[in-house]
Amino acid sequence: MNAAVKIEGGTPFIEVELNGKVQLGVNARDLHRMLESKQDFSTWIKRRIAQCGFEENYDFILIHQKVEQVSGAKHLVEYIISVDMTKHLGMMERNHKGHEIRKYYIEQEEMARHLKDGIQLQIGKITAQVEVITQSLSIAGRFLSVNGKQTKPALLKELDELINQAQPSLDFEGGI
């Protein structure tokens, strides 16, 4: 389970492997802060996971960290949650911030869909162009293989005749 922080467009997303695929996730502590929840984080996240039946390695992963402090080492557990879980938790909070977060993620998904659709359209256009070029080259190849041996000598003969016609002729037998 790898997690690497990536900042994309000014928003902190974390690339994470969940449910067997790499996807974007969010640090649940950041979400908790954004939601302005009055509960302590550990109680809040554990309660929400239990209430909704979220599953580790499917909806979230745990990252255990050791943080050195003046008072001694402290063990910290980070919850990296999927975007779907983030939206779900935002709606559950039933406050203005929760609705803002849900709306934000829905807008981000819509932008990603439009980007994907645009790329797929470009792929379709380029694929069609490659097909046209392939067909043209195939037709040219067939023409050359069938007619090339006949066409080239005929064209060279015609070229020689035109060159002979264009050159002035001198009559050396007649005298000056």
C-alpha positions in Angstrom: 0.0 0.0 0.0 1.8 3.0 -1.3 0.8 6.6 -0.6 2.5 9.6 -2.1 1.4 13.2 -1.6 0.7 15.0 -4.8 -0.6 18.5 -5.1 -2.7 18.9 -8.2 -4.3 22.3 -9.0 -3.7 23.5 -5.5 -5.6 20.7 -3.8 -3.9 18.1 -1.7 -4.6 14.7 -3.2 -2.8 11.6 -2.3 -2.1 8.9 -4.8 -3.1 5.6 -3.1 -3.8 2.0 -3.9 -7.3 1.1 -2.9 -9.4 -1.8 -4.0 -6.5 -3.1 -6.2 -6.1 0.1 -8.3 -4.2 3.4 -7.9 -6.5 6.3 -7.4 -6.7 9.7 -5.7 -7.3 9.9 -2.0 -7.6 12.5 0.7 -6.1 12.7 4.2 -9.0 12.3 6.6 -7.5 14.7 9.1 -7.6 17.4 6.4 -11.2 16.6 5.7 -12.0 16.7 9.4 -10.4 20.2 9.6 -12.3 21.4 6.5 -15.6 20.1 7.9 -15.0 22.1 11.1 -16.1 19.1 13.2 -16.1 19.8 17.0 -15.3 16.1 17.8 -11.7 14.9 18.2 -10.4 13.3 15.0 -9.8 9.8 16.2 -13.3 9.4 17.7 -14.9 11.1 14.7 -13.2 8.9 12.0 -13.7 5.6 13.9 -17.4 6.4 14.5 -18.0 7.3 10.8 -16.2 4.1 9.6 -18.4 2.0 11.9 -21.6 3.8 11.0 -21.1 3.5 7.2 -19.4 0.1 7.1 -16.4 1.5 5.3 -13.7 -1.1 4.7 -10.0 -0.9 5.1 -8.1 -1.3 1.8 -11.3 -0.7 -0.1 -12.5 2.7 1.1 -9.4 3.8 3.1 -5.9 2.7 4.2 -4.1 3.3 7.4 -0.6 4.8 7.6 1.1 4.4 11.0 3.7 7.2 11.7 6.0 7.8 14.5 6.3 11.5 15.3 9.1 12.8 17.4 8.1 15.5 19.9 9.8 17.3 22.7 7.8 15.3 25.2 8.7 12.0 23.4 7.7 9.9 20.5 4.0 9.8 19.6 2.4 7.3 17.3 0.0 8.8 14.8 -2.4 6.9 12.5 -3.3 8.6 9.3 -6.4 7.6 7.4 -6.1 8.1 3.6 -9.7 7.9 2.3 -11.1 7.5 -1.2 -12.8 10.4 -3.0 -16.1 8.6 -2.7 -15.7 8.2 1.0 -14.8 11.9 1.2 -18.0 12.9 -0.5 -20.0 10.5 1.7 -18.5 11.9 4.9 -19.1 15.5 3.7 -22.8 14.7 3.2 -23.0 13.0 6.6 -21.7 16.1 8.4 -24.9 17.9 7.5 -23.4 21.3 7.6 -22.5 24.0 5.1 -18.9 22.9 4.8 -20.0 19.3 4.2 -22.2 20.4 1.3 -19.3 22.6 -0.1 -16.9 19.6 0.0 -19.4 17.3 -1.7 -20.1 19.9 -4.4 -16.3 20.5 -4.9 -15.6 16.8 -5.5 -18.6 16.4 -7.8 -17.3 19.4 -9.9 -13.8 17.8 -9.9 -15.2 14.5 -11.2 -17.1 16.4 -13.9 -14.0 18.2 -15.1 -12.1 14.9 -15.2 -14.9 13.4 -17.3 -14.8 16.3 -19.7 -11.0 16.0 -20.0 -11.3 12.2 -20.6 -14.0 12.7 -23.2 -11.8 15.3 -25.0 -8.8 12.9 -25.0 -11.0 10.1 -26.3 -12.3 12.4 -29.1 -8.7 13.2 -30.1 -7.8 9.5 -30.0 -10.7 8.8 -32.4 -9.6 11.6 -34.8 -6.0 10.4 -34.9 -7.0 6.8 -35.3 -9.2 7.8 -38.3 -6.3 9.7 -39.9 -3.9 6.8 -39.4 -6.5 4.5 -41.1 -6.8 6.9 -44.1 -3.0 7.1 -44.4 -2.7 3.3 -44.1 -5.4 2.7 -46.9 -3.7 5.3 -49.2 -0.3 3.7 -48.8 -1.8 0.3 -49.3 -3.5 1.4 -52.6 -0.2 3.1 -53.7 1.7 -0.1 -52.9 -0.7 -2.3 -54.9 -0.5 0.1 -57.9 3.3 0.1 -57.8 3.5 -3.7 -57.5 1.1 -4.3 -60.4 1.7 -1.4 -62.7 5.1 -0.1 -61.6 7.0 -2.5 -63.8 5.0 -1.4 -66.8 4.4 2.2 -66.0 8.0 3.2 -65.3 9.5 1.9 -68.6 6.7 3.5 -70.6 7.2 6.9 -68.8 11.0 6.7 -69.4 10.5 6.0 -73.1 8.1 8.9 -73.4 10.6 11.1 -71.6 13.4 10.2 -74.0 11.2 10.9 -77.0 10.3 14.4 -75.6 14.0 15.1 -74.9 14.9 14.1 -78.5 12.2 16.4 -79.8 13.3 19.3 -77.7 17.0 19.1 -78.8 17.9 20.9 -82.0 19.2 18.6 -84.6 22.3 19.4 -86.7 22.7 18.2 -90.2 26.4 17.2 -90.6 26.0 15.6 -94.0 25.1 18.5 -96.0 28.0 20.8 -96.1 28.4 24.4 -95.2 
